[in-house]
Amino acid sequence: MQPILSLAGVGKTYKSGHRALEAVDLEIHKGEIFALLGPNGAGKTTMISIVCGIVNPSEGTITVDGHDAVRDYKKARAMIGLVPQELSVDMFETVIATARFSRRLFGRAPDDGYIEQLLKDLSLWDKRDSKIMALSGGMKRRVLIAKALSHEPDILFLDEPTAGVDVSLRRDMWKLIGRLRERGVTIILTTHYIEEAEEMADRVGVINNGRLLLVDEKSALMKKLGKREMDIALVEPMTTVPGALSEWDLELVDEGHKLRYTFDAQAERTGIPSLLRKLGDLDIGFKDLETSKSSLEDIFVDLVSEREQEEAAL
């Protein structure tokens, strides 16, 4: 199946010499939700801005549903909606006029029914005649979303869409994303709320220092890179981990009432049976065992830290 969005060797170097984005190869398929994770300055916004035609790439090609994003930019751009981090609206215009104007800007025929439903979905209908300058910060963010969706795009970019917004907007946002997905809209988002990516995304990309470190199915990523932890509830608390247990990755938690063992669940031998036998040999009593897998946030932090260490060693 042909991807709806394809990046081949896309990179960006500014005149100052700063390399903001290394060559990125990425394919995204119709209807999927793709989460791009990375710390501030990692290159997330640069990558999105290039695809959306805001920033020119230094090299590489971008194809949007078969249209070259540089040579055939009008058709490519008409398929894309962007919700940026920063406000980019006329503060003296009304909410409904902003949505209608954005729709016309992309050559779409007027459709007041669609605009009305969109504003209702974003809890903006009661504010439709209000000037944007009179709205709260959360409401202004909703207007950005309405503006991005006004021309019914096939691909929606959300650049940190829920950063700093209220719980109500976040809830409405994810409900809307669910409805868009049902209609086949492809959604690419960057977020610091990793639990949202963990819940919503089909695939995850991790970017740092302008490099796309990996792209994988969310479930496969967590299976491949995820660690597991086992908490051993002790009968008697400890003050230090005995030296006889040094071959296992153990730490004391819960004020010495638990031993925490971190292990690789994909390894041929986890070390758990031998650890439990050793505890018996040492007459260390325990009353409960509890295992948990690492979260997507744990994987992200570990991966970025690992790559930073590798780069420092070069």
N, C-alpha and C positions, 0 to 999 in steps of 0.2 A: 504494500500500500504506500502510495506517494505521501510523504510528509506534508503537512500544511505549512510548516515553517522549517527552513533549512539554512544553517549557517555553515560555510565552508572556509576555513582559514581566516576568519574575521578577526582583525586586530586593530588597535588604535595607538598611535604615538602622536603626542601633541608637539607643537613647534618648540616648546621648551625642552623637548627630549624625553619628557616623562612618558613611560610606556604604561598606559592605563589598562590595556587589554592585550593579552597574548593571543596568538592564533586560536580561535575557538571553532571547533567542529561540533555541531549539535543538530539533531533532527527532532521535531516535535510533531506528533500526529493529531489529527482532528479529534476534538472532543476530550482530550486529556487535560488534567490539571498538573502543571509542572511547577515545582517550587524551587527557586534559586536561593540558596542559603550562603551567607558570607558576612564577615564583619564589615563595619564601616570602612569605605575606601577600598573594598575588595574588587570592585569593577562591575557590580551588579547594575547600577544605574547607567554606566557607560554602555554596557551591552544592550540594555533596553533602549537607550536613546539612539543607538546606531540602527537597530531594527526599525524603530519608529520614524527614522529620517530626521531626527533632531541633531545628531552628530554624524559627520561623514567618517566612514571607516578608512583606515590607512591602507588596508589590503583585505582581500577576501570577497566572497559573494554571499548575498542574502536572497533567498527565494521564498516568496509568499504565495502559496498555492499555485506554483508554476510561473509567477510573475517576478522578474528581476527587480529587486527593491530600489535599484539605482536607475536602470534604463527605463523601467516601466513603473515609476514610483507612484503615479496617481492611482493605478489599479491596486497596487500593493498596499498603499497607505489607506485606501478606502476600506480595506478589510480589517483594519486594526483600530482598536480603541485603547487609549492610554489614560490611566489614572496616575498622575505624577505625585511626587511627594509634596511639591510646592504648589500653592494656589496659583492658578493661571486663568483667571476670569475677570471680566469687566465688573468691578465692584458697584458700578452705578446702574447696572442692568438688572432686570428682574429674573427670578429663577426660571420661569417658563419661557421667557424670551431667550435666555441663554441656551436652553435645551433645544428650542426650535431653530435658533441660528446655527448651532453646531450641526444639526441634522442637514440643513440646507447647504452648509459649507462643504459637505461631502456629496452633494448632488442628489440627496434622497428627496423624494416627493413628500410634501407635508402629510403628516399622519397624527392628528391631534389625539386620536384614541390611543395610539402607542405611547405618545408623550405623557398622557394622563396616567396610564397604567404604570409607566416607569417612575413617575414622581410619587405615585401612591406606594409603590414597592419600596421606595426610599424614604417614606414618611415625609415627603416634601410637598404634597398636594396642597395642604393648608397654607403653605408658605409660597405658593406659586407666583403671587403678585408682589411679594416682598423683594426689595432690592438686596443684592447679595451682601452689601456692606453692613446691613442691619442684622445679619444672621450670626449665630454663634459659630465657634470654630468647627464643632461637629457637623452643623448644618452646611457650612461651606464645603466640608469634605464630601458630604452627600451630593452637593451640586457638581463637584468634580466627577463623581461617579456617573451621575445622570448625563453630564456632557459627553463622557467617554462612550456611553451606551446609546446615545441619541440616534446614531446612524446604523444601529443594529449590526455591529461588527462581528466577524467570524472569529477573530482573535482578540482577547482582552488582556492587556498588560496592567498589572496592579503593582506599583512600586511602593512598598511599605504601606499598604492601604489602611491598616488599622493602627499604625503607630501613633500613640498619643490621643486616640479617640475614646469616646465613652463606650461602656459595655453595650448600650442599646444599639449604637451604630455597628459595632462589631457583630452583634447578633443578626441584625438586618443584612449586613454585608454577606455573611456566610449563607444565609437563607437565599439571597439573590444569586450567589454563586452556584448553589445547588440547582436553582431553576434554570440558569444559563447553561449549565452542564447538560441538563435534560434536553435542551434545545440543540445540543451539539456544538456549543461555543467552546473554543479552546482557550484555556486560561493559564497564563504564566504570571507567577507572583514572586515577589521578593518579600521576605518577612523576617522580623526579629522574634516573632512569636512562634517558636519552633513547634510548639504543641499544636498549632493550627495547621502547619504543614504536615505534621505527623498524622493528623486526623483527616485532612482533605486531599493531599496530593497523591497522584499515581506514581510519579517519579520525582526524584530529588537530584538536583545538581549542587555541588559544593564548589564555591569559587573563593579564591584568596590571592591577594597580590596580583590580580589580573589574570590568574590562571584558573581555568576550569579543571579542578582536580579530579572530579569523577562525576559520572551520571549513571544512575541505576534505579531500578524499581525500588520503591520504598521498602517493601518487604524483603527483597533480596539484599538490599544494603544493610538492613538491620540484622539479617541472618548472617551475612558475610563478615560484618565488622563489629557486630554487637557483642559485648562481653556480658557475662552473668555474674551475679553476686549471690553468695550464700551466707546468711546470717545464722550463726550458731549460738543459741541462747544458753548461757552457762548456768550451772547450778550455783556456783560460787564466783563472784566477780574477780577479775584480775587487774593488776596494776601495770604489768608488762607482758608482752608475748614471750613465752619461754623460748630459749635458744634452740631447743630440740625441734621447734616447729619452723625454723628459719627457711626451709626449702619450699614452703608454701607462701603465697602472697597474702599475708594476714595482717589485719589491723584491729585494734580494740575500739569499739564504739559503744554508745549508750552507757557511758561512765564505767566501762569495763565489764558490763553485763553480757556483752555479745562479742564474739569473734567474727569478723567479716572476711570471707575468702572470695577473691576475685579470680575468675578463671575463664578460659576460652571454651565456650560450649561446643565449638566445631572441632576442637582438638581430639585426636585419637584417644588420649587419656586425659581426663579432667583432673585427676589427682584427688578426687573426693573420697573414694574408698580407702586409699592409703592414709589420708588425713584423719578420717574417723577412727581407723585402727590405731593410729598414733595417739590420738586423744585418749583412747582406752588404755593403751600401754602406759600413758603418763597419769592415769587415774584422774583425768580432767572430765568431770561430769557435765553433761549437757541435757537439756530438757526439750529442745525444739530446734527444728531446722526450717529455714525459709529462704527460697531462692527468688530472684527477680532479674529480669533482663534489662539491659541498658536502654535508655530512651534515645530518640533521634538526636536530642541535644547532646547527650554524652558522646555519641558517635561523631557528631560535628566538631565538638571541642577537641576530642582526641585526634581526629584526622588533621585539623588545621595545625594543632600543636606539633604533630609528627612531621608534617611537611615543613613547618618553620624550622624545626631542628635539622632536617635534612639540608635545607637551603643554607643554614648557618654553617654547616659542616663543609660546604663546598668552597 
